Amino acid sequence: MRIETADFADGFFLVEVATPAAYFVRPRAKVFMDARQSTPLTRMFVPVDPDEPCRQWQMMASLAAPVDPDTWHCGRDGEGMVGDRKADIYRITAASGAGFVGWVDRERRFPLQIKTADGTMIVVENIRDEPQSAQSFELPPGMRKFDPRALIDRIRQSDVWVAPPASE
């Protein structure tokens, strides 16, 4: 799946539920990185099994951070409409506050609308059911993976890094 949003205008997200993996891709810079906590969109807007969407949502949530099965809950919460489409409603709760409500279109096998814990409503718009180029859902050729931890390690080894004072 590919997610494009104005909040990240210099790139796009690629999400692979089967692997599972989520990347942020910046084509002009020729880099990509693990999305992890870059955006909650890669945990919410994923293809789902309409009979059991909770499994995919929990799997994608665990990519960003460990999921505690005792505090992460997902269950069906009725039916509703998103535009002219009928949808099954699911409520996800998590101790981290990363819960949301998702409206799943059974035919498309995808959430059409998400309401986040803070009340923000995100709706999928301009849906076109037509064939798409496979290249739109792959990492472009010549990309290199950016590892933020490697950058932090390089900074620590430079003369810019100021080590915290030793504990007494």
Chimera marker file (.cmm) of the C-alpha trace (Angstrom):
<marker_set name="trace">
<marker id="1" x="0.000" y="0.000" z="0.000" r="1" g="1" b="0" radius="0.5"/>
<marker id="2" x="1.160" y="3.551" z="-0.656" r="1" g="1" b="0" radius="0.5"/>
<marker id="3" x="0.218" y="6.562" z="1.485" r="1" g="1" b="0" radius="0.5"/>
<marker id="4" x="0.741" y="10.107" z="0.278" r="1" g="1" b="0" radius="0.5"/>
<marker id="5" x="-0.105" y="13.071" z="2.496" r="1" g="1" b="0" radius="0.5"/>
<marker id="6" x="0.496" y="16.830" z="2.482" r="1" g="1" b="0" radius="0.5"/>
<marker id="7" x="2.160" y="16.500" z="5.914" r="1" g="1" b="0" radius="0.5"/>
<marker id="8" x="5.034" y="14.606" z="4.241" r="1" g="1" b="0" radius="0.5"/>
<marker id="9" x="5.098" y="16.311" z="0.847" r="1" g="1" b="0" radius="0.5"/>
<marker id="10" x="8.721" y="15.332" z="0.100" r="1" g="1" b="0" radius="0.5"/>
<marker id="11" x="7.965" y="11.609" z="0.177" r="1" g="1" b="0" radius="0.5"/>
<marker id="12" x="5.490" y="8.813" z="0.652" r="1" g="1" b="0" radius="0.5"/>
<marker id="13" x="4.958" y="5.753" z="2.826" r="1" g="1" b="0" radius="0.5"/>
<marker id="14" x="5.071" y="2.170" z="1.568" r="1" g="1" b="0" radius="0.5"/>
<marker id="15" x="3.380" y="-0.422" z="3.761" r="1" g="1" b="0" radius="0.5"/>
<marker id="16" x="3.733" y="-4.170" z="3.296" r="1" g="1" b="0" radius="0.5"/>
<marker id="17" x="1.441" y="-6.045" z="5.670" r="1" g="1" b="0" radius="0.5"/>
<marker id="18" x="2.614" y="-9.527" z="4.636" r="1" g="1" b="0" radius="0.5"/>
<marker id="19" x="6.254" y="-8.845" z="5.599" r="1" g="1" b="0" radius="0.5"/>
<marker id="20" x="5.338" y="-6.708" z="7.793" r="1" g="1" b="0" radius="0.5"/>
<marker id="21" x="7.216" y="-3.510" z="6.962" r="1" g="1" b="0" radius="0.5"/>
<marker id="22" x="6.573" y="0.230" z="6.677" r="1" g="1" b="0" radius="0.5"/>
<marker id="23" x="8.974" y="2.672" z="5.011" r="1" g="1" b="0" radius="0.5"/>
<marker id="24" x="9.144" y="6.402" z="4.424" r="1" g="1" b="0" radius="0.5"/>
<marker id="25" x="10.565" y="7.033" z="0.948" r="1" g="1" b="0" radius="0.5"/>
<marker id="26" x="12.147" y="10.322" z="-0.177" r="1" g="1" b="0" radius="0.5"/>
<marker id="27" x="12.731" y="9.867" z="-3.936" r="1" g="1" b="0" radius="0.5"/>
<marker id="28" x="14.608" y="13.136" z="-4.575" r="1" g="1" b="0" radius="0.5"/>
<marker id="29" x="17.061" y="12.389" z="-1.760" r="1" g="1" b="0" radius="0.5"/>
<marker id="30" x="17.248" y="8.732" z="-2.901" r="1" g="1" b="0" radius="0.5"/>
<marker id="31" x="16.772" y="7.462" z="0.662" r="1" g="1" b="0" radius="0.5"/>
<marker id="32" x="14.238" y="5.438" z="2.584" r="1" g="1" b="0" radius="0.5"/>
<marker id="33" x="13.935" y="4.536" z="6.250" r="1" g="1" b="0" radius="0.5"/>
<marker id="34" x="11.819" y="2.396" z="8.524" r="1" g="1" b="0" radius="0.5"/>
<marker id="35" x="8.660" y="4.374" z="9.284" r="1" g="1" b="0" radius="0.5"/>
<marker id="36" x="8.244" y="3.015" z="12.846" r="1" g="1" b="0" radius="0.5"/>
<marker id="37" x="6.811" y="6.004" z="14.758" r="1" g="1" b="0" radius="0.5"/>
<marker id="38" x="7.038" y="8.553" z="11.923" r="1" g="1" b="0" radius="0.5"/>
<marker id="39" x="3.282" y="8.501" z="11.527" r="1" g="1" b="0" radius="0.5"/>
<marker id="40" x="0.386" y="6.525" z="12.944" r="1" g="1" b="0" radius="0.5"/>
<marker id="41" x="-1.044" y="6.281" z="9.408" r="1" g="1" b="0" radius="0.5"/>
<marker id="42" x="1.072" y="3.197" z="8.642" r="1" g="1" b="0" radius="0.5"/>
<marker id="43" x="-0.519" y="1.404" z="11.602" r="1" g="1" b="0" radius="0.5"/>
<marker id="44" x="-4.118" y="2.388" z="10.813" r="1" g="1" b="0" radius="0.5"/>
<marker id="45" x="-4.498" y="2.508" z="7.053" r="1" g="1" b="0" radius="0.5"/>
<marker id="46" x="-3.500" y="-1.014" z="6.072" r="1" g="1" b="0" radius="0.5"/>
<marker id="47" x="-5.261" y="-3.704" z="4.045" r="1" g="1" b="0" radius="0.5"/>
<marker id="48" x="-7.229" y="-5.903" z="6.453" r="1" g="1" b="0" radius="0.5"/>
<marker id="49" x="-9.168" y="-9.135" z="6.521" r="1" g="1" b="0" radius="0.5"/>
<marker id="50" x="-12.729" y="-7.784" z="6.871" r="1" g="1" b="0" radius="0.5"/>
<marker id="51" x="-13.610" y="-10.723" z="9.122" r="1" g="1" b="0" radius="0.5"/>
<marker id="52" x="-10.577" y="-10.180" z="11.392" r="1" g="1" b="0" radius="0.5"/>
<marker id="53" x="-8.961" y="-6.734" z="10.886" r="1" g="1" b="0" radius="0.5"/>
<marker id="54" x="-7.597" y="-6.662" z="14.435" r="1" g="1" b="0" radius="0.5"/>
<marker id="55" x="-4.811" y="-9.100" z="13.538" r="1" g="1" b="0" radius="0.5"/>
<marker id="56" x="-3.334" y="-6.788" z="10.867" r="1" g="1" b="0" radius="0.5"/>
<marker id="57" x="-3.727" y="-3.670" z="13.017" r="1" g="1" b="0" radius="0.5"/>
<marker id="58" x="-1.955" y="-5.316" z="15.957" r="1" g="1" b="0" radius="0.5"/>
<marker id="59" x="0.844" y="-6.605" z="13.721" r="1" g="1" b="0" radius="0.5"/>
<marker id="60" x="1.467" y="-3.134" z="12.263" r="1" g="1" b="0" radius="0.5"/>
<marker id="61" x="1.303" y="-1.502" z="15.716" r="1" g="1" b="0" radius="0.5"/>
<marker id="62" x="4.052" y="-3.858" z="16.886" r="1" g="1" b="0" radius="0.5"/>
<marker id="63" x="6.363" y="-2.517" z="14.141" r="1" g="1" b="0" radius="0.5"/>
<marker id="64" x="6.382" y="0.910" z="15.779" r="1" g="1" b="0" radius="0.5"/>
<marker id="65" x="6.692" y="-0.226" z="19.385" r="1" g="1" b="0" radius="0.5"/>
<marker id="66" x="6.154" y="-3.343" z="21.472" r="1" g="1" b="0" radius="0.5"/>
<marker id="67" x="2.461" y="-4.108" z="21.927" r="1" g="1" b="0" radius="0.5"/>
<marker id="68" x="1.280" y="-5.331" z="25.316" r="1" g="1" b="0" radius="0.5"/>
<marker id="69" x="-1.477" y="-7.885" z="24.570" r="1" g="1" b="0" radius="0.5"/>
<marker id="70" x="-2.964" y="-7.267" z="28.022" r="1" g="1" b="0" radius="0.5"/>
<marker id="71" x="-3.636" y="-3.580" z="27.263" r="1" g="1" b="0" radius="0.5"/>
<marker id="72" x="-4.147" y="-3.669" z="23.463" r="1" g="1" b="0" radius="0.5"/>
<marker id="73" x="-7.748" y="-4.521" z="22.597" r="1" g="1" b="0" radius="0.5"/>
<marker id="74" x="-9.691" y="-4.542" z="19.346" r="1" g="1" b="0" radius="0.5"/>
<marker id="75" x="-13.316" y="-5.433" z="18.737" r="1" g="1" b="0" radius="0.5"/>
<marker id="76" x="-16.252" y="-4.883" z="16.436" r="1" g="1" b="0" radius="0.5"/>
<marker id="77" x="-18.390" y="-1.909" z="17.456" r="1" g="1" b="0" radius="0.5"/>
<marker id="78" x="-21.266" y="-1.998" z="14.958" r="1" g="1" b="0" radius="0.5"/>
<marker id="79" x="-21.902" y="-0.818" z="11.410" r="1" g="1" b="0" radius="0.5"/>
<marker id="80" x="-21.932" y="2.602" z="9.809" r="1" g="1" b="0" radius="0.5"/>
<marker id="81" x="-21.643" y="4.500" z="6.567" r="1" g="1" b="0" radius="0.5"/>
<marker id="82" x="-18.708" y="6.375" z="5.058" r="1" g="1" b="0" radius="0.5"/>
<marker id="83" x="-20.125" y="8.378" z="2.202" r="1" g="1" b="0" radius="0.5"/>
<marker id="84" x="-22.249" y="5.901" z="0.269" r="1" g="1" b="0" radius="0.5"/>
<marker id="85" x="-20.263" y="2.847" z="1.472" r="1" g="1" b="0" radius="0.5"/>
<marker id="86" x="-21.367" y="0.480" z="4.224" r="1" g="1" b="0" radius="0.5"/>
<marker id="87" x="-18.611" y="-0.210" z="6.776" r="1" g="1" b="0" radius="0.5"/>
<marker id="88" x="-17.979" y="-2.364" z="9.830" r="1" g="1" b="0" radius="0.5"/>
<marker id="89" x="-16.803" y="-0.296" z="12.792" r="1" g="1" b="0" radius="0.5"/>
<marker id="90" x="-13.928" y="-1.492" z="15.012" r="1" g="1" b="0" radius="0.5"/>
<marker id="91" x="-12.642" y="0.104" z="18.222" r="1" g="1" b="0" radius="0.5"/>
<marker id="92" x="-8.974" y="-0.286" z="19.158" r="1" g="1" b="0" radius="0.5"/>
<marker id="93" x="-7.713" y="0.655" z="22.618" r="1" g="1" b="0" radius="0.5"/>
<marker id="94" x="-4.104" y="0.708" z="23.765" r="1" g="1" b="0" radius="0.5"/>
<marker id="95" x="-2.402" y="1.735" z="27.004" r="1" g="1" b="0" radius="0.5"/>
<marker id="96" x="-0.105" y="3.995" z="24.983" r="1" g="1" b="0" radius="0.5"/>
<marker id="97" x="-3.075" y="6.156" z="23.965" r="1" g="1" b="0" radius="0.5"/>
<marker id="98" x="-2.648" y="5.031" z="20.356" r="1" g="1" b="0" radius="0.5"/>
<marker id="99" x="-6.214" y="3.758" z="20.120" r="1" g="1" b="0" radius="0.5"/>
<marker id="100" x="-8.595" y="4.596" z="17.294" r="1" g="1" b="0" radius="0.5"/>
<marker id="101" x="-11.899" y="3.700" z="15.665" r="1" g="1" b="0" radius="0.5"/>
<marker id="102" x="-11.793" y="2.296" z="12.134" r="1" g="1" b="0" radius="0.5"/>
<marker id="103" x="-14.566" y="1.979" z="9.540" r="1" g="1" b="0" radius="0.5"/>
<marker id="104" x="-13.715" y="-1.019" z="7.312" r="1" g="1" b="0" radius="0.5"/>
<marker id="105" x="-15.153" y="-1.406" z="3.810" r="1" g="1" b="0" radius="0.5"/>
<marker id="106" x="-15.629" y="-5.184" z="3.500" r="1" g="1" b="0" radius="0.5"/>
<marker id="107" x="-15.503" y="-5.143" z="-0.309" r="1" g="1" b="0" radius="0.5"/>
<marker id="108" x="-12.305" y="-3.095" z="-0.531" r="1" g="1" b="0" radius="0.5"/>
<marker id="109" x="-10.819" y="-4.818" z="2.548" r="1" g="1" b="0" radius="0.5"/>
<marker id="110" x="-9.579" y="-1.447" z="3.766" r="1" g="1" b="0" radius="0.5"/>
<marker id="111" x="-10.488" y="1.188" z="6.373" r="1" g="1" b="0" radius="0.5"/>
<marker id="112" x="-12.197" y="4.169" z="4.748" r="1" g="1" b="0" radius="0.5"/>
<marker id="113" x="-12.197" y="6.316" z="7.858" r="1" g="1" b="0" radius="0.5"/>
<marker id="114" x="-10.262" y="6.522" z="11.133" r="1" g="1" b="0" radius="0.5"/>
<marker id="115" x="-11.057" y="8.522" z="14.247" r="1" g="1" b="0" radius="0.5"/>
<marker id="116" x="-7.995" y="8.881" z="16.484" r="1" g="1" b="0" radius="0.5"/>
<marker id="117" x="-7.997" y="8.979" z="20.287" r="1" g="1" b="0" radius="0.5"/>
<marker id="118" x="-7.772" y="12.794" z="20.230" r="1" g="1" b="0" radius="0.5"/>
<marker id="119" x="-10.885" y="13.045" z="18.010" r="1" g="1" b="0" radius="0.5"/>
<marker id="120" x="-9.136" y="13.685" z="14.693" r="1" g="1" b="0" radius="0.5"/>
<marker id="121" x="-11.117" y="12.227" z="11.785" r="1" g="1" b="0" radius="0.5"/>
<marker id="122" x="-9.154" y="10.998" z="8.762" r="1" g="1" b="0" radius="0.5"/>
<marker id="123" x="-11.132" y="9.962" z="5.679" r="1" g="1" b="0" radius="0.5"/>
<marker id="124" x="-9.836" y="8.238" z="2.550" r="1" g="1" b="0" radius="0.5"/>
<marker id="125" x="-10.872" y="10.290" z="-0.468" r="1" g="1" b="0" radius="0.5"/>
<marker id="126" x="-10.582" y="10.141" z="-4.246" r="1" g="1" b="0" radius="0.5"/>
<marker id="127" x="-10.684" y="6.336" z="-4.318" r="1" g="1" b="0" radius="0.5"/>
<marker id="128" x="-10.362" y="4.899" z="-7.797" r="1" g="1" b="0" radius="0.5"/>
<marker id="129" x="-10.894" y="1.181" z="-8.245" r="1" g="1" b="0" radius="0.5"/>
<marker id="130" x="-8.597" y="0.633" z="-11.217" r="1" g="1" b="0" radius="0.5"/>
<marker id="131" x="-5.318" y="-1.103" z="-11.964" r="1" g="1" b="0" radius="0.5"/>
<marker id="132" x="-2.231" y="0.629" z="-10.594" r="1" g="1" b="0" radius="0.5"/>
<marker id="133" x="1.383" y="0.448" z="-11.702" r="1" g="1" b="0" radius="0.5"/>
<marker id="134" x="3.330" y="-2.083" z="-9.610" r="1" g="1" b="0" radius="0.5"/>
<marker id="135" x="6.218" y="0.434" z="-9.509" r="1" g="1" b="0" radius="0.5"/>
<marker id="136" x="4.084" y="2.769" z="-7.381" r="1" g="1" b="0" radius="0.5"/>
<marker id="137" x="4.244" y="0.198" z="-4.587" r="1" g="1" b="0" radius="0.5"/>
<marker id="138" x="7.969" y="-0.619" z="-4.729" r="1" g="1" b="0" radius="0.5"/>
<marker id="139" x="11.103" y="1.131" z="-3.532" r="1" g="1" b="0" radius="0.5"/>
<marker id="140" x="12.478" y="3.104" z="-6.477" r="1" g="1" b="0" radius="0.5"/>
<marker id="141" x="15.796" y="1.789" z="-7.857" r="1" g="1" b="0" radius="0.5"/>
<marker id="142" x="19.021" y="3.265" z="-6.481" r="1" g="1" b="0" radius="0.5"/>
<marker id="143" x="17.654" y="4.005" z="-3.007" r="1" g="1" b="0" radius="0.5"/>
<marker id="144" x="19.817" y="3.646" z="0.089" r="1" g="1" b="0" radius="0.5"/>
<marker id="145" x="18.515" y="2.972" z="3.552" r="1" g="1" b="0" radius="0.5"/>
<marker id="146" x="18.916" y="5.794" z="6.049" r="1" g="1" b="0" radius="0.5"/>
<marker id="147" x="19.585" y="4.628" z="9.604" r="1" g="1" b="0" radius="0.5"/>
<marker id="148" x="19.051" y="7.410" z="12.186" r="1" g="1" b="0" radius="0.5"/>
<marker id="149" x="20.966" y="5.417" z="14.825" r="1" g="1" b="0" radius="0.5"/>
<marker id="150" x="24.070" y="5.357" z="12.613" r="1" g="1" b="0" radius="0.5"/>
<marker id="151" x="23.841" y="9.155" z="12.293" r="1" g="1" b="0" radius="0.5"/>
<marker id="152" x="23.595" y="9.540" z="16.079" r="1" g="1" b="0" radius="0.5"/>
<marker id="153" x="26.621" y="7.262" z="16.528" r="1" g="1" b="0" radius="0.5"/>
<marker id="154" x="28.609" y="9.390" z="14.039" r="1" g="1" b="0" radius="0.5"/>
<marker id="155" x="27.669" y="12.574" z="15.910" r="1" g="1" b="0" radius="0.5"/>
<marker id="156" x="28.705" y="10.994" z="19.212" r="1" g="1" b="0" radius="0.5"/>
<marker id="157" x="32.152" y="10.312" z="17.758" r="1" g="1" b="0" radius="0.5"/>
<marker id="158" x="32.563" y="13.872" z="16.534" r="1" g="1" b="0" radius="0.5"/>
<marker id="159" x="33.776" y="16.901" z="18.433" r="1" g="1" b="0" radius="0.5"/>
<marker id="160" x="30.187" y="18.209" z="18.444" r="1" g="1" b="0" radius="0.5"/>
<marker id="161" x="28.900" y="15.629" z="20.939" r="1" g="1" b="0" radius="0.5"/>
<marker id="162" x="28.805" y="16.713" z="24.562" r="1" g="1" b="0" radius="0.5"/>
<marker id="163" x="28.650" y="13.729" z="26.853" r="1" g="1" b="0" radius="0.5"/>
<marker id="164" x="26.324" y="13.951" z="29.841" r="1" g="1" b="0" radius="0.5"/>
<marker id="165" x="28.092" y="14.433" z="33.182" r="1" g="1" b="0" radius="0.5"/>
<marker id="166" x="29.129" y="11.243" z="34.978" r="1" g="1" b="0" radius="0.5"/>
<marker id="167" x="26.703" y="10.257" z="37.684" r="1" g="1" b="0" radius="0.5"/>
<marker id="168" x="28.001" y="10.627" z="41.218" r="1" g="1" b="0" radius="0.5"/>
<link id1="1" id2="2" r="1" g="1" b="0" radius="0.2"/>
<link id1="2" id2="3" r="1" g="1" b="0" radius="0.2"/>
<link id1="3" id2="4" r="1" g="1" b="0" radius="0.2"/>
<link id1="4" id2="5" r="1" g="1" b="0" radius="0.2"/>
<link id1="5" id2="6" r="1" g="1" b="0" radius="0.2"/>
<link id1="6" id2="7" r="1" g="1" b="0" radius="0.2"/>
<link id1="7" id2="8" r="1" g="1" b="0" radius="0.2"/>
<link id1="8" id2="9" r="1" g="1" b="0" radius="0.2"/>
<link id1="9" id2="10" r="1" g="1" b="0" radius="0.2"/>
<link id1="10" id2="11" r="1" g="1" b="0" radius="0.2"/>
<link id1="11" id2="12" r="1" g="1" b="0" radius="0.2"/>
<link id1="12" id2="13" r="1" g="1" b="0" radius="0.2"/>
<link id1="13" id2="14" r="1" g="1" b="0" radius="0.2"/>
<link id1="14" id2="15" r="1" g="1" b="0" radius="0.2"/>
<link id1="15" id2="16" r="1" g="1" b="0" radius="0.2"/>
<link id1="16" id2="17" r="1" g="1" b="0" radius="0.2"/>
<link id1="17" id2="18" r="1" g="1" b="0" radius="0.2"/>
<link id1="18" id2="19" r="1" g="1" b="0" radius="0.2"/>
<link id1="19" id2="20" r="1" g="1" b="0" radius="0.2"/>
<link id1="20" id2="21" r="1" g="1" b="0" radius="0.2"/>
<link id1="21" id2="22" r="1" g="1" b="0" radius="0.2"/>
<link id1="22" id2="23" r="1" g="1" b="0" radius="0.2"/>
<link id1="23" id2="24" r="1" g="1" b="0" radius="0.2"/>
<link id1="24" id2="25" r="1" g="1" b="0" radius="0.2"/>
<link id1="25" id2="26" r="1" g="1" b="0" radius="0.2"/>
<link id1="26" id2="27" r="1" g="1" b="0" radius="0.2"/>
<link id1="27" id2="28" r="1" g="1" b="0" radius="0.2"/>
<link id1="28" id2="29" r="1" g="1" b="0" radius="0.2"/>
<link id1="29" id2="30" r="1" g="1" b="0" radius="0.2"/>
<link id1="30" id2="31" r="1" g="1" b="0" radius="0.2"/>
<link id1="31" id2="32" r="1" g="1" b="0" radius="0.2"/>
<link id1="32" id2="33" r="1" g="1" b="0" radius="0.2"/>
<link id1="33" id2="34" r="1" g="1" b="0" radius="0.2"/>
<link id1="34" id2="35" r="1" g="1" b="0" radius="0.2"/>
<link id1="35" id2="36" r="1" g="1" b="0" radius="0.2"/>
<link id1="36" id2="37" r="1" g="1" b="0" radius="0.2"/>
<link id1="37" id2="38" r="1" g="1" b="0" radius="0.2"/>
<link id1="38" id2="39" r="1" g="1" b="0" radius="0.2"/>
<link id1="39" id2="40" r="1" g="1" b="0" radius="0.2"/>
<link id1="40" id2="41" r="1" g="1" b="0" radius="0.2"/>
<link id1="41" id2="42" r="1" g="1" b="0" radius="0.2"/>
<link id1="42" id2="43" r="1" g="1" b="0" radius="0.2"/>
<link id1="43" id2="44" r="1" g="1" b="0" radius="0.2"/>
<link id1="44" id2="45" r="1" g="1" b="0" radius="0.2"/>
<link id1="45" id2="46" r="1" g="1" b="0" radius="0.2"/>
<link id1="46" id2="47" r="1" g="1" b="0" radius="0.2"/>
<link id1="47" id2="48" r="1" g="1" b="0" radius="0.2"/>
<link id1="48" id2="49" r="1" g="1" b="0" radius="0.2"/>
<link id1="49" id2="50" r="1" g="1" b="0" radius="0.2"/>
<link id1="50" id2="51" r="1" g="1" b="0" radius="0.2"/>
<link id1="51" id2="52" r="1" g="1" b="0" radius="0.2"/>
<link id1="52" id2="53" r="1" g="1" b="0" radius="0.2"/>
<link id1="53" id2="54" r="1" g="1" b="0" radius="0.2"/>
<link id1="54" id2="55" r="1" g="1" b="0" radius="0.2"/>
<link id1="55" id2="56" r="1" g="1" b="0" radius="0.2"/>
<link id1="56" id2="57" r="1" g="1" b="0" radius="0.2"/>
<link id1="57" id2="58" r="1" g="1" b="0" radius="0.2"/>
<link id1="58" id2="59" r="1" g="1" b="0" radius="0.2"/>
<link id1="59" id2="60" r="1" g="1" b="0" radius="0.2"/>
<link id1="60" id2="61" r="1" g="1" b="0" radius="0.2"/>
<link id1="61" id2="62" r="1" g="1" b="0" radius="0.2"/>
<link id1="62" id2="63" r="1" g="1" b="0" radius="0.2"/>
<link id1="63" id2="64" r="1" g="1" b="0" radius="0.2"/>
<link id1="64" id2="65" r="1" g="1" b="0" radius="0.2"/>
<link id1="65" id2="66" r="1" g="1" b="0" radius="0.2"/>
<link id1="66" id2="67" r="1" g="1" b="0" radius="0.2"/>
<link id1="67" id2="68" r="1" g="1" b="0" radius="0.2"/>
<link id1="68" id2="69" r="1" g="1" b="0" radius="0.2"/>
<link id1="69" id2="70" r="1" g="1" b="0" radius="0.2"/>
<link id1="70" id2="71" r="1" g="1" b="0" radius="0.2"/>
<link id1="71" id2="72" r="1" g="1" b="0" radius="0.2"/>
<link id1="72" id2="73" r="1" g="1" b="0" radius="0.2"/>
<link id1="73" id2="74" r="1" g="1" b="0" radius="0.2"/>
<link id1="74" id2="75" r="1" g="1" b="0" radius="0.2"/>
<link id1="75" id2="76" r="1" g="1" b="0" radius="0.2"/>
<link id1="76" id2="77" r="1" g="1" b="0" radius="0.2"/>
<link id1="77" id2="78" r="1" g="1" b="0" radius="0.2"/>
<link id1="78" id2="79" r="1" g="1" b="0" radius="0.2"/>
<link id1="79" id2="80" r="1" g="1" b="0" radius="0.2"/>
<link id1="80" id2="81" r="1" g="1" b="0" radius="0.2"/>
<link id1="81" id2="82" r="1" g="1" b="0" radius="0.2"/>
<link id1="82" id2="83" r="1" g="1" b="0" radius="0.2"/>
<link id1="83" id2="84" r="1" g="1" b="0" radius="0.2"/>
<link id1="84" id2="85" r="1" g="1" b="0" radius="0.2"/>
<link id1="85" id2="86" r="1" g="1" b="0" radius="0.2"/>
<link id1="86" id2="87" r="1" g="1" b="0" radius="0.2"/>
<link id1="87" id2="88" r="1" g="1" b="0" radius="0.2"/>
<link id1="88" id2="89" r="1" g="1" b="0" radius="0.2"/>
<link id1="89" id2="90" r="1" g="1" b="0" radius="0.2"/>
<link id1="90" id2="91" r="1" g="1" b="0" radius="0.2"/>
<link id1="91" id2="92" r="1" g="1" b="0" radius="0.2"/>
<link id1="92" id2="93" r="1" g="1" b="0" radius="0.2"/>
<link id1="93" id2="94" r="1" g="1" b="0" radius="0.2"/>
<link id1="94" id2="95" r="1" g="1" b="0" radius="0.2"/>
<link id1="95" id2="96" r="1" g="1" b="0" radius="0.2"/>
<link id1="96" id2="97" r="1" g="1" b="0" radius="0.2"/>
<link id1="97" id2="98" r="1" g="1" b="0" radius="0.2"/>
<link id1="98" id2="99" r="1" g="1" b="0" radius="0.2"/>
<link id1="99" id2="100" r="1" g="1" b="0" radius="0.2"/>
<link id1="100" id2="101" r="1" g="1" b="0" radius="0.2"/>
<link id1="101" id2="102" r="1" g="1" b="0" radius="0.2"/>
<link id1="102" id2="103" r="1" g="1" b="0" radius="0.2"/>
<link id1="103" id2="104" r="1" g="1" b="0" radius="0.2"/>
<link id1="104" id2="105" r="1" g="1" b="0" radius="0.2"/>
<link id1="105" id2="106" r="1" g="1" b="0" radius="0.2"/>
<link id1="106" id2="107" r="1" g="1" b="0" radius="0.2"/>
<link id1="107" id2="108" r="1" g="1" b="0" radius="0.2"/>
<link id1="108" id2="109" r="1" g="1" b="0" radius="0.2"/>
<link id1="109" id2="110" r="1" g="1" b="0" radius="0.2"/>
<link id1="110" id2="111" r="1" g="1" b="0" radius="0.2"/>
<link id1="111" id2="112" r="1" g="1" b="0" radius="0.2"/>
<link id1="112" id2="113" r="1" g="1" b="0" radius="0.2"/>
<link id1="113" id2="114" r="1" g="1" b="0" radius="0.2"/>
<link id1="114" id2="115" r="1" g="1" b="0" radius="0.2"/>
<link id1="115" id2="116" r="1" g="1" b="0" radius="0.2"/>
<link id1="116" id2="117" r="1" g="1" b="0" radius="0.2"/>
<link id1="117" id2="118" r="1" g="1" b="0" radius="0.2"/>
<link id1="118" id2="119" r="1" g="1" b="0" radius="0.2"/>
<link id1="119" id2="120" r="1" g="1" b="0" radius="0.2"/>
<link id1="120" id2="121" r="1" g="1" b="0" radius="0.2"/>
<link id1="121" id2="122" r="1" g="1" b="0" radius="0.2"/>
<link id1="122" id2="123" r="1" g="1" b="0" radius="0.2"/>
<link id1="123" id2="124" r="1" g="1" b="0" radius="0.2"/>
<link id1="124" id2="125" r="1" g="1" b="0" radius="0.2"/>
<link id1="125" id2="126" r="1" g="1" b="0" radius="0.2"/>
<link id1="126" id2="127" r="1" g="1" b="0" radius="0.2"/>
<link id1="127" id2="128" r="1" g="1" b="0" radius="0.2"/>
<link id1="128" id2="129" r="1" g="1" b="0" radius="0.2"/>
<link id1="129" id2="130" r="1" g="1" b="0" radius="0.2"/>
<link id1="130" id2="131" r="1" g="1" b="0" radius="0.2"/>
<link id1="131" id2="132" r="1" g="1" b="0" radius="0.2"/>
<link id1="132" id2="133" r="1" g="1" b="0" radius="0.2"/>
<link id1="133" id2="134" r="1" g="1" b="0" radius="0.2"/>
<link id1="134" id2="135" r="1" g="1" b="0" radius="0.2"/>
<link id1="135" id2="136" r="1" g="1" b="0" radius="0.2"/>
<link id1="136" id2="137" r="1" g="1" b="0" radius="0.2"/>
<link id1="137" id2="138" r="1" g="1" b="0" radius="0.2"/>
<link id1="138" id2="139" r="1" g="1" b="0" radius="0.2"/>
<link id1="139" id2="140" r="1" g="1" b="0" radius="0.2"/>
<link id1="140" id2="141" r="1" g="1" b="0" radius="0.2"/>
<link id1="141" id2="142" r="1" g="1" b="0" radius="0.2"/>
<link id1="142" id2="143" r="1" g="1" b="0" radius="0.2"/>
<link id1="143" id2="144" r="1" g="1" b="0" radius="0.2"/>
<link id1="144" id2="145" r="1" g="1" b="0" radius="0.2"/>
<link id1="145" id2="146" r="1" g="1" b="0" radius="0.2"/>
<link id1="146" id2="147" r="1" g="1" b="0" radius="0.2"/>
<link id1="147" id2="148" r="1" g="1" b="0" radius="0.2"/>
<link id1="148" id2="149" r="1" g="1" b="0" radius="0.2"/>
<link id1="149" id2="150" r="1" g="1" b="0" radius="0.2"/>
<link id1="150" id2="151" r="1" g="1" b="0" radius="0.2"/>
<link id1="151" id2="152" r="1" g="1" b="0" radius="0.2"/>
<link id1="152" id2="153" r="1" g="1" b="0" radius="0.2"/>
<link id1="153" id2="154" r="1" g="1" b="0" radius="0.2"/>
<link id1="154" id2="155" r="1" g="1" b="0" radius="0.2"/>
<link id1="155" id2="156" r="1" g="1" b="0" radius="0.2"/>
<link id1="156" id2="157" r="1" g="1" b="0" radius="0.2"/>
<link id1="157" id2="158" r="1" g="1" b="0" radius="0.2"/>
<link id1="158" id2="159" r="1" g="1" b="0" radius="0.2"/>
<link id1="159" id2="160" r="1" g="1" b="0" radius="0.2"/>
<link id1="160" id2="161" r="1" g="1" b="0" radius="0.2"/>
<link id1="161" id2="162" r="1" g="1" b="0" radius="0.2"/>
<link id1="162" id2="163" r="1" g="1" b="0" radius="0.2"/>
<link id1="163" id2="164" r="1" g="1" b="0" radius="0.2"/>
<link id1="164" id2="165" r="1" g="1" b="0" radius="0.2"/>
<link id1="165" id2="166" r="1" g="1" b="0" radius="0.2"/>
<link id1="166" id2="167" r="1" g="1" b="0" radius="0.2"/>
<link id1="167" id2="168" r="1" g="1" b="0" radius="0.2"/>
</marker_set>
